[in-house]
Amino acid sequence: MKIKSSIMKTSILSMGSLLILSLCCERSEGQNKAASNETNTIVQELQKLSLDKYFNIQPSEKKINEINPDWDNYYYNTDDCRCIFGTEYYTAVKHKSEASKNVIFYMQGGGACWPGVDECKTEISSEDVGYVDGLGYVIDGSLNDWNTVFAPYCDGSVHSGDNAADYDNDGEEDHWFWGFRSTSAAVALTKKLYPDVDKMLITGCSAGGYGTIFATMLLRLQYPDTQFYVLNESGPGLQDPADQTTKKLVQETWKYDAFMPDNCAECKDQMMYLYDWMLRYDSNLKIGLYSSYKDEVIGEDYLRMTPDSYSSLLLSTSGKIQAKNPNRFKRFFINGSSHCVESWKYKVKGVNLTQWVEQLVNDDSSWSDLLE
């Protein structure tokens, strides 16, 4: 009886172990399927927006950057990509390491233009890539071996427009807000040069910060499973809610609203909410937003808001996203009215900005929402 009892116990234990193993396998398989379904969902949602319309654009010529020879410039035919007044456009690439499967996708800033406002960068030069080499997280941080793709800015539409306008009504187009085309071309080139990427940091300042929003959507179509990190530097995707006239004029001039999802009513009010929409579907996405509370360039110069009104809008909009995505959307907000980062060593609650970016891209649990 003791032998039978022992055998029975062993049998029951074995069956229990098999059952636990089976359940674990089923759970693991279910989790994998859920993750796969989630990835498919974000891609499917993006495909509904016809975002891939310019992925066929290819560079016509490659040259070594004459001022910064570590960079290669990829030039495009002006039928495919051009600056706001029709001049030539290029994307630049700095290939740092054959071993690295990590990429920085950097979007240049430089104002914005629409009828009545002409405060934007209208041409690019080989000197423009030099700014990327001075970024604190590249020089002082652990990202100095990441390969880098640079999308210069000269389209006036914060890298997001898809329209050609006739300002003087003479029947001929004279302003090309082709930012969506040039961003798409840069994304397509990135995929061609770096088909297998583990981590990607999508970043930019000012107009480049605004540009990270659509760039993230475009890049996700090309890299369905890559871990994405966004660092938006002083380009929060905000509009003055009280100035619907300017909002309508900008939309009619740039035509960016064609790429807004139907299932995000808030996105049509504030572009920043596209981050929240993406986070809803995309578990492989983390977003960091840097700003001063009263950024005078965005708040006063472009949105024509009072400092207090802008600060209130910035905090309420970003706070809503942060509350819904506490682990994957965080802010580094500082006092004052400065625009873009003036010092990568600036500390909030004992953490400097370079460290904060490193915590973001390394999935460090100490990465925090830091409000000065």
C-alpha positions in Angstrom: 0.0 0.0 0.0 2.8 2.3 0.8 4.4 1.6 -2.6 1.1 2.2 -4.3 0.5 5.4 -2.4 4.0 6.6 -3.2 3.5 5.8 -6.9 0.1 7.5 -6.8 1.6 10.6 -5.2 4.4 10.7 -7.7 1.9 10.3 -10.5 -0.3 13.1 -9.2 2.7 15.4 -8.8 3.9 14.5 -12.3 0.4 15.3 -13.7 0.4 18.5 -11.7 3.8 19.5 -13.1 2.7 18.7 -16.6 -0.5 20.8 -16.0 1.5 23.7 -14.7 3.9 23.4 -17.6 1.0 23.3 -20.0 -0.7 26.3 -18.5 2.6 28.2 -18.5 3.2 27.4 -22.1 -0.4 28.4 -23.0 0.0 31.6 -21.1 3.3 32.3 -22.8 1.8 31.5 -26.1 -1.2 33.7 -25.4 1.0 36.6 -24.3 3.1 36.2 -27.5 -0.1 36.2 -29.5 -1.4 39.2 -27.7 1.8 41.1 -28.3 1.7 40.0 -31.9 -1.9 41.2 -32.2 -1.0 44.5 -30.6 1.8 45.0 -33.1 -0.5 44.1 -36.0 -3.1 46.5 -34.6 -0.9 49.6 -34.7 0.3 48.7 -38.2 -3.2 48.1 -39.4 -4.4 51.4 -37.8 -1.6 53.3 -39.6 -2.3 51.5 -42.9 -5.8 53.0 -42.8 -4.3 56.4 -43.1 -2.4 55.8 -46.4 0.9 56.9 -44.8 3.0 54.8 -47.2 2.2 56.9 -50.3 5.8 58.2 -50.7 7.9 55.3 -49.5 8.9 54.7 -53.2 11.0 57.9 -53.2 14.7 57.1 -53.7 17.7 59.4 -53.6 19.2 60.3 -57.0 22.7 60.9 -55.8 25.0 60.3 -52.8 27.9 62.6 -51.9 30.2 62.9 -48.9 29.3 66.0 -46.9 31.8 68.6 -47.9 31.9 70.3 -44.5 31.4 67.3 -42.2 33.0 64.3 -44.1 31.8 61.8 -41.5 28.3 62.3 -43.0 27.0 61.1 -46.4 24.4 63.3 -48.1 21.6 61.6 -50.1 20.1 64.1 -52.6 16.7 63.8 -54.2 15.2 64.9 -57.5 13.2 68.0 -57.0 10.2 66.3 -58.5 10.2 64.1 -55.4 11.5 66.3 -52.6 12.1 70.0 -52.4 12.4 72.9 -50.0 9.6 75.4 -49.6 10.8 77.6 -52.6 11.7 74.6 -54.8 15.4 74.1 -53.9 17.2 70.8 -53.5 16.7 68.5 -50.5 18.9 65.9 -49.0 18.9 63.4 -46.1 22.2 62.8 -44.3 23.5 59.6 -42.7 26.4 59.1 -40.2 27.3 55.4 -40.1 29.2 54.9 -36.8 29.2 51.2 -36.2 28.7 48.0 -38.2 28.0 46.2 -35.0 25.3 48.6 -33.7 21.7 47.9 -34.5 20.6 51.1 -32.9 19.6 54.3 -34.8 19.0 57.9 -34.0 16.5 59.5 -36.4 17.0 63.3 -35.9 14.7 65.9 -37.3 15.9 69.5 -37.7 14.0 72.5 -36.4 13.6 76.0 -37.9 10.2 77.7 -37.5 7.0 77.4 -39.5 5.3 79.2 -42.4 1.8 79.8 -43.7 0.1 82.7 -45.4 0.9 85.8 -43.2 3.7 84.0 -41.3 7.1 83.6 -43.0 9.4 82.7 -40.1 10.8 79.4 -41.2 14.0 77.9 -42.6 13.7 77.8 -46.4 17.0 76.2 -47.5 19.5 73.6 -46.3 23.3 73.4 -46.5 26.0 70.9 -45.6 26.6 72.7 -42.4 23.3 71.7 -40.9 24.5 68.2 -39.9 26.9 69.8 -37.4 24.2 70.5 -34.9 23.5 66.8 -34.4 27.2 66.2 -33.5 26.8 68.6 -30.5 23.9 66.8 -28.8 24.6 66.1 -25.2 23.4 62.5 -25.2 25.7 61.8 -28.2 28.8 63.5 -26.9 28.5 62.7 -23.2 26.0 59.8 -23.1 25.9 56.2 -24.1 24.4 56.8 -27.6 27.7 57.9 -29.2 27.9 54.6 -31.2 24.4 54.7 -32.5 24.1 55.2 -36.3 22.3 58.5 -37.2 19.9 59.6 -39.9 19.4 63.3 -40.2 16.3 64.9 -41.8 17.1 68.5 -42.5 14.3 71.1 -42.4 13.3 73.6 -45.1 9.6 72.9 -45.8 7.9 75.3 -43.5 5.3 72.7 -42.4 7.1 71.1 -39.4 8.0 68.1 -41.6 4.3 67.3 -41.9 2.8 69.1 -45.0 1.5 67.5 -48.2 0.5 70.4 -50.3 1.8 72.9 -52.9 0.3 76.4 -52.6 -0.2 79.4 -54.9 0.3 82.4 -52.7 -0.1 85.1 -55.4 -3.0 83.4 -57.2 -1.4 83.6 -60.6 -2.2 80.0 -61.4 1.3 78.6 -60.6 2.4 76.9 -57.4 5.1 78.9 -55.6 5.3 77.3 -52.1 6.0 73.6 -51.6 5.0 72.3 -48.1 6.4 68.9 -48.8 7.5 67.9 -45.4 5.6 64.7 -45.4 7.4 63.7 -48.6 10.8 64.4 -47.3 10.1 62.7 -44.0 8.8 59.6 -45.9 12.0 59.7 -48.1 14.2 59.8 -45.0 12.3 56.9 -43.4 12.5 54.8 -46.6 16.3 55.4 -46.8 16.7 54.5 -43.1 14.9 51.2 -43.8 17.1 50.5 -46.8 20.4 51.2 -45.0 19.4 49.7 -41.7 16.8 46.9 -42.3 17.3 45.3 -38.9 17.1 47.8 -36.0 16.8 46.8 -32.3 16.3 50.3 -30.9 15.5 53.7 -32.5 15.5 57.1 -30.9 13.2 59.5 -32.9 14.1 63.1 -31.9 14.1 66.7 -32.9 13.8 70.2 -31.5 11.1 72.9 -32.2 9.7 72.1 -35.7 11.7 68.9 -35.5 9.9 68.1 -32.2 6.5 68.5 -34.0 7.9 66.4 -36.8 8.6 63.4 -34.5 4.9 62.8 -34.3 4.3 61.8 -37.9 7.8 60.4 -38.2 7.1 57.9 -35.5 4.0 56.8 -37.4 5.9 56.5 -40.6 8.8 54.6 -39.0 6.5 52.2 -37.3 5.1 51.1 -40.7 8.7 50.2 -41.7 9.7 48.7 -38.4 6.7 46.9 -36.9 8.6 45.3 -34.0 11.5 47.7 -33.2 11.6 49.3 -29.8 10.9 53.1 -30.3 11.9 56.0 -28.1 10.8 59.5 -28.8 12.5 62.6 -27.4 10.5 65.6 -28.3 12.5 68.8 -27.6 10.4 71.9 -27.4 8.0 70.9 -30.2 5.0 69.7 -28.3 2.4 69.6 -31.1 0.1 72.3 -29.6 -2.2 74.9 -31.1 -4.0 77.8 -29.5 -7.5 76.4 -28.9 -8.9 79.9 -29.0 -7.6 80.7 -32.4 -9.5 78.4 -34.8 -9.0 80.8 -37.7 -5.2 80.2 -37.8 -5.7 76.5 -37.2 -8.0 76.3 -40.2 -5.6 78.3 -42.4 -2.6 76.1 -41.4 -4.6 72.9 -42.1 -5.7 74.2 -45.5 -2.1 75.3 -46.4 -0.2 72.2 -45.2 -3.0 69.5 -45.6 -1.5 67.5 -42.7 -5.0 66.7 -41.4 -5.4 64.1 -44.1 -3.2 61.8 -42.0 -5.3 62.2 -38.8 -7.0 59.0 -37.6 -10.8 59.1 -37.5 -10.9 57.3 -34.1 -9.1 60.2 -32.4 -11.2 63.3 -32.1 -8.8 64.9 -29.7 -6.0 64.6 -32.3 -7.7 67.0 -34.6 -7.7 69.6 -31.7 -4.1 69.1 -30.5 -1.5 67.2 -32.5 0.1 66.1 -29.3 -2.7 63.7 -28.7 -1.4 61.6 -31.6 1.2 60.4 -29.1 -1.6 59.1 -26.8 -3.3 57.5 -29.8 -0.1 55.7 -30.7 0.6 54.6 -27.1 -2.9 53.0 -27.1 -2.0 50.5 -29.7 1.8 50.3 -29.5 3.5 48.6 -26.5 7.0 49.1 -28.0 6.8 52.9 -27.7 8.1 55.3 -25.0 7.9 59.1 -25.3 9.8 61.8 -23.4 8.8 65.4 -23.8 11.2 68.3 -22.9 10.0 71.9 -22.5 10.2 75.1 -20.5 6.9 76.0 -19.0 6.6 79.3 -20.8 8.5 78.6 -24.1 8.4 82.0 -25.7 9.2 80.8 -29.2 6.3 78.3 -29.4 3.9 80.0 -27.0 4.4 83.7 -27.8 6.0 83.9 -31.3 4.0 81.2 -33.1 0.9 80.6 -31.1 0.5 84.2 -30.0 -0.5 83.0 -26.5 0.3 84.6 -23.1 3.0 82.8 -21.1 0.5 81.7 -18.5 -2.0 80.5 -21.1 0.6 78.5 -22.9 2.0 77.0 -19.7 -1.6 75.9 -18.7 -2.2 74.3 -22.1 1.2 72.5 -22.0 0.6 71.1 -18.5 -3.0 70.1 -19.0 -2.5 68.4 -22.4 0.7 66.6 -21.5 -0.7 65.8 -18.0 -3.7 64.0 -19.5 -1.4 61.8 -21.7 0.9 61.1 -18.7 -1.9 60.1 -16.5 -3.1 57.6 -19.0 0.4 56.3 -19.8 2.4 56.8 -16.6 5.2 54.3 -17.5 5.6 55.2 -21.2 5.1 59.0 -21.4 7.2 61.3 -19.2 8.1 64.9 -19.1 11.3 67.0 -18.3 9.8 70.4 -17.7 11.9 73.4 -16.5 11.2 76.9 -15.3 11.5 79.9 -17.6 10.8 80.7 -21.2 13.8 79.1 -23.0 13.4 77.2 -26.3 15.2 73.9 -27.0 17.9 72.6 -24.7 20.5 75.1 -23.6 22.4 72.7 -21.3 22.3 68.9 -21.3 23.7 69.1 -17.8 20.6 70.9 -16.5 19.2 69.0 -13.5 15.7 68.6 -12.3 15.3 66.7 -9.0 19.0 65.6 -9.2 18.8 64.2 -12.7 20.4 65.9 -15.7 18.9 65.8 -19.1 21.6 63.5 -20.6 21.0 61.0 -17.8 17.2 61.2 -18.4 17.6 60.4 -22.1 19.9 57.5 -21.2 17.3 56.2 -18.7 14.7 56.4 -21.4 16.5 54.5 -24.1 17.9 51.9 -21.6 14.4 51.1 -20.2 15.7 52.1 -16.8 13.1 51.9 -14.1 14.4 55.1 -12.5 13.2 57.1 -15.6 10.7 59.6 -14.1 8.3 62.3 -14.8 10.3 65.4 -13.8 8.6 68.7 -13.3 10.7 71.5 -11.9 
